[in-house]
Amino acid sequence: MARYAVAYYSAEGTIKIEDDPYHVGRQDNEYAYEISGARSLTERIDMDFGFRYGERIVDSPWWGDIREDKNWIQRTYSIGFSTAVF
């Protein structure tokens, strides 16, 4: 699975960047990638595993520290086991 999303914050009316520097004219670019799978370990036990990577990159006309506050990277690893009861 792969996903890309864009969120754009526009200013309506007379809002200036000085009045709302974290939103006026800001564009968020979000990326996500996911890989998952499953494997049968025995006749009764299955294993599921996965990895997800997500990232947000902010583009803004604000010259302040918005990128330090709003950019993020997330990595998630998962593993699970299930059993069939007969």
C-alpha positions in Angstrom: 0.0 0.0 0.0 1.2 3.5 -0.8 -0.5 6.8 -0.2 0.1 10.4 -0.8 -2.1 13.2 0.5 -1.9 17.0 0.3 -3.6 19.4 2.7 -3.5 23.1 1.8 -4.4 25.8 4.3 -5.6 28.9 2.6 -6.5 32.3 4.1 -9.9 33.7 3.6 -10.5 37.4 3.8 -7.9 39.6 5.5 -5.9 37.0 7.5 -2.2 37.8 7.3 0.6 35.4 7.9 1.6 37.3 11.0 -1.9 36.6 12.5 -1.8 32.8 11.9 1.8 31.8 10.9 1.2 28.1 11.4 -1.7 27.9 8.9 -1.7 30.7 6.3 -0.4 29.4 3.0 0.8 26.1 4.5 0.9 23.0 2.5 1.3 19.5 4.2 2.6 16.6 2.0 2.0 13.3 3.7 3.4 10.0 2.5 2.7 6.5 3.8 4.0 3.1 2.7 3.0 -0.2 4.2 4.2 -3.8 3.6 2.5 -6.7 5.3 2.4 -10.5 5.0 1.5 -13.7 6.7 3.1 -17.1 7.1 1.9 -20.4 8.4 4.4 -21.7 11.0 2.6 -24.9 11.8 -0.7 -26.5 11.0 -2.3 -24.5 13.8 -0.1 -21.4 14.2 0.1 -18.4 11.8 2.3 -15.4 12.0 1.4 -11.9 10.6 4.0 -9.2 10.2 4.2 -5.7 8.8 6.0 -2.4 8.5 4.5 1.0 8.0 6.4 4.2 7.2 4.7 7.6 7.4 6.1 11.1 6.9 4.8 14.7 6.8 6.7 17.4 5.1 5.5 21.0 5.6 5.9 23.7 3.0 5.1 27.2 4.4 5.9 30.8 3.6 6.5 31.3 7.4 10.1 31.8 8.1 9.9 30.6 11.7 10.4 27.1 13.2 7.2 25.5 11.7 9.1 22.7 10.1 10.6 21.7 13.4 7.2 21.6 15.0 5.0 20.1 12.2 7.3 17.7 10.2 7.3 14.1 11.5 8.4 10.6 10.6 6.7 7.5 11.9 7.9 3.9 11.6 5.7 1.1 12.9 6.7 -2.6 13.1 4.2 -5.3 13.9 4.2 -9.0 14.4 1.4 -11.2 15.6 0.5 -14.8 16.1 -2.8 -16.6 15.8 -3.9 -20.1 16.5 -6.7 -22.3 15.3 -8.6 -24.2 18.0 -9.9 -27.6 16.9 
